[in-house]
Amino acid sequence: GSYDGLTCAFLSQGPLMDAEGRVFPVPIPETAVDGLRTLMDRPEEPRLCSARNIVNRDGGVYDNMPWDWKPGSTKRAAFDAASKPARALSPYHSFLDAVEGAVGARLQSALIEPASLVEDDSGSVLLGATVVVAQGEEEGARTKAVDVWCDELIGLCLAARAPIVVEEGLWRSCAVRASFTMDGSRMRLRAVSYPTVQEGRKPRPPAPKAWELTAADVQSMGLVSMARTLLASGVESLPRPREASVEGLRELLMPLLDETVRRRVRISEAVEQEDYDEARRLTGGKSSRQVVEEELEAAVEAEDFARAAELRDRLEVLTERRMDTTQDEGSYDPYLDADEWYIQMQRRQ
């Protein structure tokens, strides 16, 4: 059917819809429409088809399957088997047969969930899809969650007759009312699109870049604020919300911090963990920038403002001369940094 101008597959809690007359729309790319439409017609006779479109797609089910479950060239074997035209009810059946033949994995269940920790200013939601595959008997079976595209999830679950779970909060926020029409023997569904009320909703200020943060900022950041900063700093891929943790995102953030901030955070962590040897090692390895920075803080606290002004100028020179302040001092060729005399000359001009 269609929703908001998009071709969608619709999920329901019952035979047609939930108690409130709602369904859950899953956008389907045009390249997958014909294959899913054929599958939804419940073909009874196998036909000649291949899963070439599935295995040639980047970042989908083929790339993310647990091919390491069986050593050897199992991924290639599955590619060859799925690409070769064979008699099957659909390309999704063909792909599942190829995977089971290669690594003995079968599709068990599936989940549709928010794919991003960060909601944009329009309130739109990015959907993520995951299937659970299993190897072995039901008792003690080996399982793995595999990230897939949403249309792949629909097709694979229809082929395997596997249940699809939609995260409850996602259903509540995205399920829509629908009307039905008949197109010959097919039932078409049209979902009603409600305008989103944005009155009083102010755009959020842009997230700071990682290298602009202080140690106090890093230590006080929650999951969403850390995710926004990572995205603003150029990180393109973050864990799904169910997999994300403050500790995990902080590790992604660490290499992007100013080196003095990173060392402060590491020292604080070492002290909290009572790893005093590590704290001493980190303290002894402070860069010249950090030494001057801490002297500046001490001068300000002591209200020695003349000394603070001198140290501020010195810190600015040490910062400007560095090629990359997120890299530890001495971790790259020092000839990539500018000479101090050159920076001081430039500042006097």
VEXDRENVEX-526614 format. One record per residue (C-alpha): residue number from 1; residue in one letter; chain; x, y, z. Coordinates in steps of 0.02 Angstrom, whole numbers, plus 50000, padded with zeros to 5 digits. Layout:
<nodes>
  num  residuo  cadena     px     py     pz
  NUM        a       A      X      Y      Z
...
</nodes>
This chain:
<nodes>
  num  residuo  cadena     px     py     pz
    1        g       A  50000  50000  50000
    2        s       A  50050  50182  50014
    3        y       A  50086  50305  50154
    4        d       A  50137  50487  50135
    5        g       A  50179  50457  49951
    6        l       A  50290  50306  49988
    7        t       A  50262  50124  49943
    8        c       A  50255  50030  50107
    9        a       A  50227  49859  50180
   10        f       A  50112  49867  50331
   11        l       A  50127  49766  50490
   12        s       A  49980  49733  50605
   13        q       A  49959  49658  50778
   14        g       A  49813  49549  50722
   15        p       A  49736  49485  50560
   16        l       A  49713  49664  50496
   17        m       A  49756  49797  50626
   18        d       A  49768  49831  50812
   19        a       A  49622  49873  50926
   20        e       A  49636  50057  50878
   21        g       A  49630  50020  50692
   22        r       A  49814  50055  50664
   23        v       A  49952  49975  50562
   24        f       A  50140  50004  50556
   25        p       A  50211  50067  50389
   26        v       A  50381  50004  50330
   27        p       A  50445  50099  50176
   28        i       A  50497  49985  50033
   29        p       A  50620  50040  49896
   30        e       A  50554  50023  49719
   31        t       A  50687  49892  49678
   32        a       A  50609  49773  49806
   33        v       A  50424  49804  49768
   34        d       A  50400  49671  49634
   35        g       A  50486  49534  49734
   36        l       A  50387  49570  49892
   37        r       A  50224  49587  49797
   38        t       A  50249  49416  49719
   39        l       A  50291  49343  49889
   40        m       A  50136  49419  49969
   41        d       A  50029  49334  49837
   42        r       A  50085  49171  49921
   43        p       A  50150  49076  49770
   44        e       A  50114  48890  49778
   45        e       A  50228  48830  49638
   46        p       A  50416  48857  49630
   47        r       A  50480  48961  49486
   48        l       A  50650  48998  49414
   49        c       A  50728  49142  49513
   50        s       A  50888  49197  49596
   51        a       A  50936  49301  49749
   52        r       A  51067  49402  49654
   53        n       A  50989  49568  49707
   54        i       A  51003  49516  49890
   55        v       A  51184  49459  49887
   56        n       A  51241  49608  49782
   57        r       A  51173  49735  49906
   58        d       A  51299  49821  50019
   59        g       A  51273  49824  50208
   60        g       A  51127  49704  50208
   61        v       A  51089  49527  50261
   62        y       A  51219  49446  50149
   63        d       A  51363  49553  50214
   64        n       A  51315  49531  50396
   65        m       A  51276  49344  50407
   66        p       A  51387  49245  50528
   67        w       A  51493  49164  50394
   68        d       A  51628  49126  50523
   69        w       A  51514  48993  50599
   70        k       A  51586  48874  50471
   71        p       A  51769  48896  50420
   72        g       A  51811  48903  50237
   73        s       A  51740  48993  50088
   74        t       A  51559  48982  50148
   75        k       A  51517  49162  50103
   76        r       A  51573  49134  49924
   77        a       A  51482  48969  49916
   78        a       A  51322  49052  49974
   79        f       A  51346  49192  49847
   80        d       A  51365  49067  49705
   81        a       A  51215  48964  49762
   82        a       A  51103  49116  49787
   83        s       A  51154  49199  49623
   84        k       A  51123  49047  49515
   85        p       A  50945  49037  49447
   86        a       A  50853  48893  49529
   87        r       A  50675  48840  49561
   88        a       A  50610  48921  49720
   89        l       A  50453  49007  49782
   90        s       A  50545  49175  49787
   91        p       A  50720  49251  49790
   92        y       A  50704  49258  49980
   93        h       A  50673  49070  49988
   94        s       A  50824  49045  49876
   95        f       A  50935  49151  49988
   96        l       A  50879  49062  50147
   97        d       A  50914  48894  50065
   98        a       A  51089  48954  50016
   99        v       A  51127  49015  50193
  100        e       A  51066  48855  50273
  101        g       A  51170  48753  50153
  102        a       A  51326  48857  50184
  103        v       A  51326  48880  50374
  104        g       A  51173  48784  50435
  105        a       A  51089  48946  50492
  106        r       A  50900  48968  50493
  107        l       A  50800  49125  50524
  108        q       A  50717  49124  50694
  109        s       A  50638  49296  50725
  110        a       A  50653  49479  50679
  111        l       A  50648  49651  50760
  112        i       A  50609  49825  50694
  113        e       A  50678  49960  50809
  114        p       A  50742  50139  50807
  115        a       A  50909  50139  50716
  116        s       A  50971  50304  50786
  117        l       A  50997  50371  50961
  118        v       A  50964  50547  50896
  119        e       A  50796  50612  50837
  120        d       A  50808  50753  50710
  121        d       A  50718  50919  50731
  122        s       A  50572  50863  50621
  123        g       A  50535  50718  50739
  124        s       A  50562  50587  50603
  125        v       A  50621  50412  50651
  126        l       A  50753  50307  50565
  127        l       A  50701  50125  50563
  128        g       A  50825  49985  50594
  129        a       A  50796  49801  50558
  130        t       A  50876  49648  50637
  131        v       A  50848  49462  50609
  132        v       A  50901  49325  50729
  133        v       A  50977  49172  50648
  134        a       A  51010  49008  50737
  135        q       A  51121  48857  50706
  136        g       A  51089  48689  50787
  137        e       A  50947  48614  50886
  138        e       A  50824  48721  50983
  139        e       A  50905  48677  51150
  140        g       A  51076  48759  51155
  141        a       A  51063  48829  50979
  142        r       A  51194  48955  50927
  143        t       A  51113  49123  50885
  144        k       A  51163  49291  50818
  145        a       A  51074  49456  50785
  146        v       A  51106  49513  50606
  147        d       A  51074  49691  50546
  148        v       A  50976  49695  50382
  149        w       A  50877  49817  50276
  150        c       A  50693  49835  50321
  151        d       A  50629  49766  50155
  152        e       A  50747  49617  50173
  153        l       A  50672  49583  50345
  154        i       A  50495  49582  50274
  155        g       A  50539  49465  50131
  156        l       A  50644  49345  50235
  157        c       A  50513  49333  50373
  158        l       A  50375  49299  50247
  159        a       A  50481  49163  50168
  160        a       A  50530  49084  50334
  161        r       A  50360  49115  50416
  162        a       A  50454  49197  50559
  163        p       A  50375  49323  50679
  164        i       A  50416  49508  50668
  165        v       A  50427  49609  50829
  166        v       A  50411  49799  50827
  167        e       A  50486  49888  50978
  168        e       A  50337  49945  51082
  169        g       A  50381  50129  51094
  170        l       A  50413  50134  50908
  171        w       A  50242  50058  50873
  172        r       A  50156  50185  50985
  173        s       A  50240  50332  50900
  174        c       A  50232  50273  50718
  175        a       A  50078  50162  50694
  176        v       A  49945  50248  50587
  177        r       A  49761  50224  50544
  178        a       A  49723  50146  50376
  179        s       A  49585  50118  50249
  180        f       A  49565  49971  50130
  181        t       A  49518  49954  49946
  182        m       A  49512  49805  49829
  183        d       A  49620  49796  49673
  184        g       A  49551  49643  49586
  185        s       A  49590  49500  49702
  186        r       A  49716  49604  49801
  187        m       A  49676  49711  49950
  188        r       A  49764  49880  49947
  189        l       A  49796  49980  50103
  190        r       A  49809  50169  50117
  191        a       A  49872  50242  50279
  192        v       A  49813  50411  50337
  193        s       A  49953  50536  50360
  194        y       A  49926  50657  50502
  195        p       A  50018  50824  50498
  196        t       A  50145  50836  50637
  197        v       A  50112  50982  50754
  198        q       A  50276  51075  50779
  199        e       A  50209  51230  50867
  200        g       A  50323  51284  51008
  201        r       A  50457  51159  50957
  202        k       A  50622  51251  50946
  203        p       A  50768  51182  50847
  204        r       A  50903  51118  50961
  205        p       A  51067  51212  50963
  206        p       A  51202  51123  50862
  207        a       A  51299  50993  50960
  208        p       A  51479  51038  51004
  209        k       A  51620  50952  50912
  210        a       A  51717  50825  51015
  211        w       A  51877  50928  51015
  212        e       A  51781  51076  51088
  213        l       A  51731  50983  51247
  214        t       A  51807  51001  51420
  215        a       A  51841  50854  51535
  216        a       A  51690  50906  51640
  217        d       A  51582  50904  51482
  218        v       A  51637  50727  51439
  219        q       A  51608  50661  51614
  220        s       A  51433  50735  51625
  221        m       A  51370  50685  51451
  222        g       A  51226  50564  51433
  223        l       A  51193  50442  51293
  224        v       A  51099  50558  51175
  225        s       A  51211  50710  51198
  226        m       A  51365  50601  51168
  227        a       A  51285  50528  51011
  228        r       A  51245  50702  50945
  229        t       A  51424  50758  50973
  230        l       A  51493  50604  50885
  231        l       A  51382  50635  50734
  232        a       A  51429  50820  50733
  233        s       A  51613  50769  50737
  234        g       A  51599  50664  50579
  235        v       A  51567  50490  50649
  236        e       A  51449  50410  50522
  237        s       A  51398  50249  50610
  238        l       A  51341  50227  50790
  239        p       A  51276  50074  50883
  240        r       A  51089  50040  50881
  241        p       A  51000  50109  51036
  242        r       A  50981  49934  51111
  243        e       A  51169  49906  51096
  244        a       A  51228  50078  51148
  245        s       A  51301  50123  51317
  246        v       A  51383  50278  51389
  247        e       A  51544  50182  51411
  248        g       A  51543  50120  51231
  249        l       A  51508  50291  51157
  250        r       A  51641  50370  51268
  251        e       A  51770  50253  51193
  252        l       A  51717  50312  51019
  253        l       A  51732  50491  51080
  254        m       A  51904  50476  51160
  255        p       A  52013  50483  51002
  256        l       A  51922  50640  50947
  257        l       A  51951  50740  51107
  258        d       A  52085  50871  51129
  259        e       A  52236  50778  51196
  260        t       A  52237  50876  51359
  261        v       A  52053  50838  51389
  262        r       A  52077  50654  51349
  263        r       A  52220  50640  51474
  264        r       A  52119  50726  51610
  265        v       A  51975  50605  51582
  266        r       A  52093  50455  51583
  267        i       A  52176  50513  51744
  268        s       A  52006  50536  51826
  269        e       A  51953  50361  51770
  270        a       A  52114  50284  51836
  271        v       A  52090  50367  52006
  272        e       A  51909  50310  52015
  273        q       A  51966  50132  51979
  274        e       A  52106  50150  52109
  275        d       A  52234  50114  51973
  276        y       A  52361  50235  52046
  277        d       A  52507  50170  51942
  278        e       A  52412  50214  51784
  279        a       A  52363  50384  51856
  280        r       A  52547  50421  51893
  281        r       A  52599  50366  51718
  282        l       A  52469  50479  51638
  283        t       A  52513  50625  51751
  284        g       A  52698  50608  51708
  285        g       A  52662  50610  51522
  286        k       A  52574  50778  51513
  287        s       A  52610  50881  51358
  288        s       A  52684  51056  51369
  289        r       A  52513  51123  51321
  290        q       A  52431  51037  51467
  291        v       A  52564  51097  51589
  292        v       A  52536  51277  51534
  293        e       A  52347  51253  51536
  294        e       A  52351  51193  51717
  295        e       A  52468  51336  51767
  296        l       A  52343  51456  51688
  297        e       A  52200  51381  51788
  298        a       A  52302  51396  51948
  299        a       A  52345  51579  51911
  300        v       A  52162  51622  51881
  301        e       A  52111  51534  52042
  302        a       A  52246  51632  52137
  303        e       A  52183  51793  52053
  304        d       A  52357  51823  51980
  305        f       A  52283  51897  51822
  306        a       A  52445  51969  51752
  307        r       A  52524  51797  51758
  308        a       A  52363  51721  51688
  309        a       A  52370  51838  51538
  310        e       A  52549  51784  51499
  311        l       A  52503  51601  51514
  312        r       A  52349  51624  51404
  313        d       A  52457  51697  51265
  314        r       A  52581  51555  51286
  315        l       A  52442  51425  51278
  316        e       A  52370  51502  51121
  317        v       A  52540  51493  51036
  318        l       A  52565  51311  51087
  319        t       A  52392  51269  51022
  320        e       A  52408  51361  50856
  321        r       A  52573  51279  50816
  322        r       A  52504  51104  50831
  323        m       A  52449  51017  50672
  324        d       A  52316  50918  50766
  325        t       A  52276  50947  50949
  326        t       A  52180  50783  50961
  327        q       A  52342  50686  50937
  328        d       A  52456  50652  51086
  329        e       A  52616  50754  51088
  330        g       A  52754  50652  51008
  331        s       A  52636  50530  50922
  332        y       A  52673  50602  50749
  333        d       A  52820  50686  50659
  334        p       A  52856  50850  50752
  335        y       A  52905  50932  50587
  336        l       A  52719  50937  50547
  337        d       A  52698  51067  50684
  338        a       A  52741  51250  50654
  339        d       A  52887  51332  50745
  340        e       A  52841  51437  50896
  341        w       A  52939  51587  50832
  342        y       A  52838  51582  50671
  343        i       A  52671  51581  50763
  344        q       A  52729  51724  50876
  345        m       A  52783  51825  50723
  346        q       A  52614  51795  50641
  347        r       A  52523  51852  50797
  348        r       A  52623  52015  50804
  349        q       A  52578  52062  50627
</nodes>
